[in-house]
Structures are given as structure tokens and as C-alpha cells.
């Protein structure tokens, strides 16, 4: 009962903020970003420490002044992400602020008969990017973790599926549903940068340390032959720019275990390269290197 009440209160607060955001004229949004970001930075001491530790791992040679600036920028961008997802809730609004970069690899993938595996990370505005792809290229089946709050989950799912995309909840049936989608020649979207329990992930280098990474894209590729295409959506001025990269290309050995690791390492390298260009747009809030070999956890 108490948990249900808390969920309702959380959702009511979210809806109240959403109304304020929708009433805010576009020219005033930067003020909203800065205000919410600054407030979150002040009260987010725990997350400031997590971000700083992640930056120390990713960029050990970066000077402390720049690292501290990126800590602040992380809070500002999170505020922008939340506000923009509320302000531009409909695909018709998103299209007005979406700049289309090179998506030739996505369009070329329409010819594939084995389906296509789209990969991205918690970098830029991944939610808007998937919606745009669903409307303009092909519907996407996206594997996602179900939110704890059922009221937020219901609203978020409606947002995610408005262009015909389908959500595949991350549970015991996710693999079967995903393989079925690929078998039908469909797009499958996977976020590749959440630290996995040791039994679920494989350890692949990400920046300066090995990170427990999902092997799912690699396994699906080896099983189906579906190409793996990286897709990103990053802020450019007052808009967002969506772009895709060429399919992940690795020289395979024929050893399934080795090839799974090689593909996963290449996926991490591609994501790392994009994050290095725009560190302020990465979600440094999550404990990316939490799980370590031997069942140990990184001391966040």
C-alpha cells in the first residue's frame, strides 16, 4: 500500500512538472535547463561522486578542472534530456527539432533479410532517435527494462510506441521475441552500456577498464547474420542530430566464444569513440564499471 502511494505521488509530481514544461515557451527552455540542472547538482552529492569516479576511469589524464566542469555539465544535460522529452512529447514536435545526418547505413539495411540489430547507449537523446527511426525508416523492436513505477511505465510506453515501435520487456522471454523479430526481417534496438551481473555479461574493455557488457548483440549477430548498426542522436544547437555508422565489422575466427568477445569489444570501442567526442552528453550517473571479475564490485 505504501509503495503504491509513493508511486502515485511520484507520478503526480512528474505530471505537475510536465505541465510547467509544456507551458514554458521554447526561448525560455535554456533557463529551465540551467535552473533544474543547478538544483540537481546541489542536492545530488551522491551522484556527483559517481560521475567523478566514472570520469576518472574514462579520462585519467583529464585535468581536475575539466572533470569538475563535466560533472556540472552532466547534471545540466540530464535536465535538458528530461525537459525535452516532456516538451517534445509527440513525434510531430520531435520532427521539428530533429536534424538528419548521415543515416545511409540504416537505409541500406532495409535490404537485409535477416533483420537488423541497432545498438546505442545512454548517450544523447536515444529515446527521440528511436521514435524518428520508427517513423521514417522502419519500426523498431526495443529491448528495455520495465520501470518500477507502473504509472510512469504506462506513460513512457505510450510515448515509445507512438510511431509503431514495439517494446520488448527485458525478461525471460526477451530473447525469443527478439530472435523472432530478426527472423521476420525487423529492426531490433539494444542499449549496450548498462553494467551486467557477472553471469549475464562478458568483460570487455571500455575506456581504461574492463566493463561487464551485454553480449546480446554479438550473440544475435552470430546466430542470425543480422548486421549490427550503431545509431546516435546528439544535441546540435537547439536541435538534435541523428546519425548512423557503418555496420560493426570484425574478422571472425570461427570460435563462437572468441567471436562474441571480439564483437562486444568492437561495440564498446565504437561507443567509447563517440562519447569521447561529446563527454557532456553521456549518462555518467550509472555505475558503468560496478561489476568486476570474481564477483567483486567497483567501490563507488
N, C-alpha and C positions, 0 to 999 in steps of 0.2 A: 504493500500500500504506500509506504513512504517513498520507495523508488519510483512508483508510478506518479506520485505527486511531484517529485523532483523533476521528472521528465516533462510534465505539463508546465511547470514553472520555467524550465529552460526554454521550452518551445515558445511560451508566451513572451519571454524576454527577446528571443530571436525574432519573433513576428513584430514586436514593437520597434526593434532596431531596423527591421526591414522596411517598415512604413516610413521611418525617418529618412532612410537612404533613398527610397523611391521619391520622396518629396524634395530631395536635395537636387538643385539644378546642376547639370554637368560641370559648369565652370567652377562650382564650389567644391567639387569632389576632392581635389588635392588637399584642401583644408581638412576635410573629413579624414582622409588617409593619414595625414600628419598627426591630427589630434588623437585618433584611435591608436595609431602606431606608437606615439609617445606615451600614452597612458598605459598601453600593454607592456611597453619596455620598462616603465617604472615599477609596475606591480609584478612583472614576470621574472623575478630573480632566479628562480629555479631554471627557467628556460634560457636565460642569459648564460648560465653556466654550461648547459648542454650545447648551445650554439658555439660557445667559445671553445669547448673541447673538440667539437667536430671540426672547427676551423683549424685548430692546432694540428689535427690529424691530416686534414686535406692540404693545408698550406703551411707547413712547418717553417718555411723561410720568409713568410709574410711578416712584416714588422707589426708590433703590437698596436700601433695607432690605426693601421688599416684594418686589422682584425676587429678592433673595437667599433670601428665605423660599420663594418659588415654586420656586426651584431645588431646595431641600431637599424640598419637597412633591412635586415631580416624581419624585424617587427613591423617596419613601415610597409614592406611588400605583403606581409600576411594580411595587414589591414586592407590594403588595396585589393587583394585577392577576394577577401570576404565581402567587401563593399561592392566590388564589380559584379560578383556572382549574384548579388541581390538586386543591384541596379539594372543589370542587363540580363534579366531572367528569361526572356523569350528569345528564340533564335532570330527573329526579325530584328531585335535590338542588337544582338551579338554580331550579326552580319554588317551592321553599320560601323562597328569598331574593329572589324577583322580585316587585316591586310594579308593578302595571299602571296606567299613567297614561292619558292620552288617546290612544288608538290608532284613533280613529274614521276617520281618513283611510286607514288600512290596511284596515279592514273595508269601507269604502266602495269601495276599489279592487278588491275581489273581483268587482265587477260589470263591470270593464273587460274588453274582448275583445282588446285589443291588448297585453296583458301590462302589467307594472308595473315601473318602474325604482326600486329602493330605493337611496338614497345615504346614506353615513355617512362618518365619518373616524376616525382613530385617537384617539378621544375616548371616555372612559368605558369600559365593557366591551362592545365591539362584538361579540365572539365569543358571549357569552351571549345578547345581544339577537337575533342571527340564529337561534340554536337555538330560542329561545322562539317567534319568529315561525313557524318551520318546524313547530312542534308545534301552535300554537294558531290560526294564521291561514291560511298556505299555505306549501308548500315553497318554498325559495329556491335559485336557482342563483347561486352566489357566485364572482365572478372573483377569484382570488388568485394571488400569486406562490408558486411551489413553493419550499419550504425547501431550503437547501443540504445539510443533514444528512438523509439518506434515512430514518434510524430515527426522528428527530423528526417528519419529514414524514408517515410512515405513521401514527404515533400521533395527530398533530394532525388528519389527515384523518378518522380514525375518530371522533374527538371531534366534528368539524364536521358529519359526515354522520349522526349518530345519530338525528336527528329526520326524516330523509328528505331533507334538503338535499343538493344536488349541487355538487361543486366543479368549476369550470371553470379549469384552469391557464392562467395568463397567457402564452400563446404565439401562434404564427401562426394557430392555429385558433380562438382565443378569440372573435373577432368573429362568425364564422359560427355557432358554438354558441350564443352569446348571442342573436343575432337569431332563431335557430330557437326558443329558449325563449320569447322575446317573442311570436313568431308563434303559438305554442301557448297564449298567454294566461297564461304563468307569471310568477313574480316573478324579477327579476334584481337581485342585490346588487353594488354597486360602491363601493369605497373611493376617495374623490376627492382625498385630500390628500397624495399622495406626489409629490415633485418629479420631473417627467418630463424625459427628454432633449429637447433643443430640437426635434428632428424629430418627436417623439411628442406633445408638449404644445402648448398655446397659453398666452400670457402674459395672465393676468387678475389684477386687484388682489386681494390677500389681506392684510388689515390695512393696513400703510403702504407695502408694496412689491408690485410685480407678481411673481407666482409662476407658474412653469411648471406648468400644471394639465392633467389629462386632459380632453379634450373628448368622451370616450366617451358619458357620459350625454346630453349635448346632441345629439350626432350620432344616437344611437339614438332619442331622442325625435322628432327631425325626420324620421327615416326611417320610424318605425313609428306615431307618435302616442301611444306609451305614456307615461302620466304619470310624473313624477319626484317621489318622495315621500321627504323626509328622515326618518331614524329614528335615535334616540339612546337609549343606556342608561347612566344615570349612578348613582353611589352615593348612597343616601339612608339615613343612619344605618348600620345593619348589613345593609341590603338594597340592591338595585339597582332603579331605576325605569326602565321602558321607556316611551317616548312617541314619537309621530309628529307631524309638522307637515303643514299643508295642501300640496297639490302645488305644485311650483315654477311660478310664474306670471309670464310675461314677454310683453310686447307684441311680437309678431314683425313683422319688416319685409318678409319675403319674400326677403331676401338670405341665402342659406344660411350664408355665412361670418360675416356680421354677427350673425345669429341664434345661431350656435354660440357666439360670444363673449359675447353678452348672457346666454344661459342659464348659461354657465360662470361668469360674473361674479356672477350671482344665487346660484348654488350656493355659491360662495366666501363671499358676504355672509351667507348663512344659517348656514354653519358657523362663520364668524367671530363672529356674534352669540351662538351657543350657547357657544363657547369663552370668550368674554368674561365670561359669567355664572359659569363654573367653570374658570378657567385651570389649577387644580391637577390636573384630570382629562384634560388634553391630553398627547399624547405629543410633548413638546418635544425628544426625543432625536434625531429625524431632521432632516436638513438641508433644511428645507422650502423655503428660498429659494436652494438650491445653484445651480441652473441659471438663467442670466440671458441676456438677448438678446445676439446677436453671438457665441454660443458661449462666453461668459465664465462663470466660476463665482464665487459669493459667497465671500469669504475666511473660511471657517470655521476 
